[in-house]
Amino acid sequence: MSTDTDTDEESTSNCGASRDETAEATASSGSKCGASSADSSSSSSCGSSSKQQSVEEKVGSTVEDFDAEPGQLTAVGLGPGHPEGMTERAKQALFEAEHIVGYTTYIDLLPDEITDAADELYDTPMCGEVSRTEEAIDRTLAGNDVAIVGSGDPNVYALAGLALEILESKGATASMVEFEVVPGVPAAQSCGALLGAPLVNDTVSISLSDHLVPMPEIESRLHAAAKENFTITIYNPWSRKRRDNFEKACEILLTHRGPDTPVGIVHGAGREDEQVMITELAELEELGEDEIIDMTTTIVVGNEETYVWDDRMVTPRGYETKYDY
Ligand SMILES: C[S@@+](CC[C@H](N)C(=O)[O-])C[C@H]1O[C@@H](n2cnc3c(N)ncnc32)[C@H](O)[C@@H]1O
């Protein structure tokens, strides 16, 4: 297994590590980043690479601390990871941004022509979702056009909502900063495509990360989704700290679905270490200990009609009930 973190993000890095390149890049580029009077009081230590803070951290600066005309803040979804999986709008938004902010893994996924074109890159390893998002906002309030990047889509277990929440908590009005969300292909869809056609009917996504939602709540959502015969996509399925959550999820699924229910497992869709497997629900729990399942994996649990045709998962849309073919 490559990860042992307890946040929502996929990672191979260690929580709390810092990356010196960021500090060097920021220090040498004469960043406009930061509030005119907030540099020491803000929890967003703009320009610093040693800013890993707990999620309980408080937002520091307020809009009052910034004199500049705010720039544009764009939350950009990168899709699965390879450049061809990015939308043209995502590429354009990144070329337009003066600063690009993101978790190190996502910044590393960007094509060189995009990172070369940016004035500044700001990346942090795991565990910095709040401080990193605040950093992006502070840079925007200081007058820079900023893109904050993430895998998949910014509205799927990602930072688009957090960005607006933090902006609001800083005393901004919704119109004070030009804010745009650039959608990307979510992991469920990238993974569904690699598995065949498992998602063509009603589907529910559930994250097994109990970092922000308590496990009893996750369990009750799983019960409801499995009972109602939805196809289920499982995000954040496994980390060493969440081994119990994964086992519990498998147990719940088996109380509502047959042991031969098709299950698709995709690790690293669109990445160099991509792996695709189709198995049955009865086998899933054991695969938790296999390296195909970690925090860069999405699992697709078929509904009661889903079947496997050769190496393709197929969930009927229902046409067969109306048409002969
Ligand atoms: C914090 S969520 C981010 C989801 C992302 N915003 C999206 O739209 O897909 C991270 C989870 O997304 C899934 N994921 C992200 N990238 C993936 C990939 N390339 N292949 C498979 N699953 C992926 C994994 O379940 C991972 O634990």
Ligand as a Chemical Component Dictionary entry (heavy atoms), coordinates in Angstrom:
data_LIG
# 
_chem_comp.id                   LIG 
_chem_comp.type                 NON-POLYMER 
_chem_comp.pdbx_formal_charge   0 
_chem_comp.three_letter_code    LIG 
# 
loop_
_chem_comp_atom.comp_id 
_chem_comp_atom.atom_id 
_chem_comp_atom.alt_atom_id 
_chem_comp_atom.type_symbol 
_chem_comp_atom.charge 
_chem_comp_atom.model_Cartn_x 
_chem_comp_atom.model_Cartn_y 
_chem_comp_atom.model_Cartn_z 
_chem_comp_atom.pdbx_ordinal 
LIG C1  C1  C 0  -10.316 13.693 -2.488  1  
LIG S1  S1  S 1  -11.050 12.614 -3.670  2  
LIG C2  C2  C 0  -10.968 13.649 -5.072  3  
LIG C3  C3  C 0  -11.968 13.269 -6.123  4  
LIG C4  C4  C 0  -11.853 14.105 -7.378  5  
LIG N1  N1  N 0  -12.175 15.494 -7.128  6  
LIG C5  C5  C 0  -12.744 13.572 -8.497  7  
LIG O1  O1  O 0  -13.568 14.318 -9.032  8  
LIG O2  O2  O -1 -12.536 12.428 -8.873  9  
LIG C6  C6  C 0  -9.757  11.473 -3.950  10 
LIG C7  C7  C 0  -10.302 10.126 -4.352  11 
LIG O3  O3  O 0  -10.670 10.164 -5.728  12 
LIG C8  C8  C 0  -10.405 8.912  -6.327  13 
LIG N2  N2  N 0  -9.426  9.118  -7.412  14 
LIG C9  C9  C 0  -8.800  10.269 -7.716  15 
LIG N3  N3  N 0  -8.012  10.104 -8.786  16 
LIG C10 C10 C 0  -8.155  8.814  -9.172  17 
LIG C11 C11 C 0  -7.607  8.045  -10.228 18 
LIG N4  N4  N 0  -6.752  8.575  -11.102 19 
LIG N5  N5  N 0  -7.976  6.741  -10.340 20 
LIG C12 C12 C 0  -8.856  6.196  -9.470  21 
LIG N6  N6  N 0  -9.403  6.893  -8.459  22 
LIG C13 C13 C 0  -9.058  8.179  -8.302  23 
LIG C14 C14 C 0  -9.865  7.998  -5.239  24 
LIG O4  O4  O 0  -10.967 7.291  -4.681  25 
LIG C15 C15 C 0  -9.307  8.991  -4.259  26 
LIG O5  O5  O 0  -9.236  8.451  -2.957  27 
# 
loop_
_chem_comp_bond.comp_id 
_chem_comp_bond.atom_id_1 
_chem_comp_bond.atom_id_2 
_chem_comp_bond.value_order 
_chem_comp_bond.pdbx_ordinal 
LIG C1  S1  SING 1  
LIG S1  C2  SING 2  
LIG S1  C6  SING 3  
LIG C2  C3  SING 4  
LIG C3  C4  SING 5  
LIG C4  N1  SING 6  
LIG C4  C5  SING 7  
LIG C5  O1  DOUB 8  
LIG C5  O2  SING 9  
LIG C6  C7  SING 10 
LIG C7  O3  SING 11 
LIG C7  C15 SING 12 
LIG O3  C8  SING 13 
LIG C8  N2  SING 14 
LIG C8  C14 SING 15 
LIG N2  C9  SING 16 
LIG N2  C13 SING 17 
LIG C9  N3  DOUB 18 
LIG N3  C10 SING 19 
LIG C10 C11 SING 20 
LIG C10 C13 DOUB 21 
LIG C11 N4  SING 22 
LIG C11 N5  DOUB 23 
LIG N5  C12 SING 24 
LIG C12 N6  DOUB 25 
LIG N6  C13 SING 26 
LIG C14 O4  SING 27 
LIG C14 C15 SING 28 
LIG C15 O5  SING 29 
# 
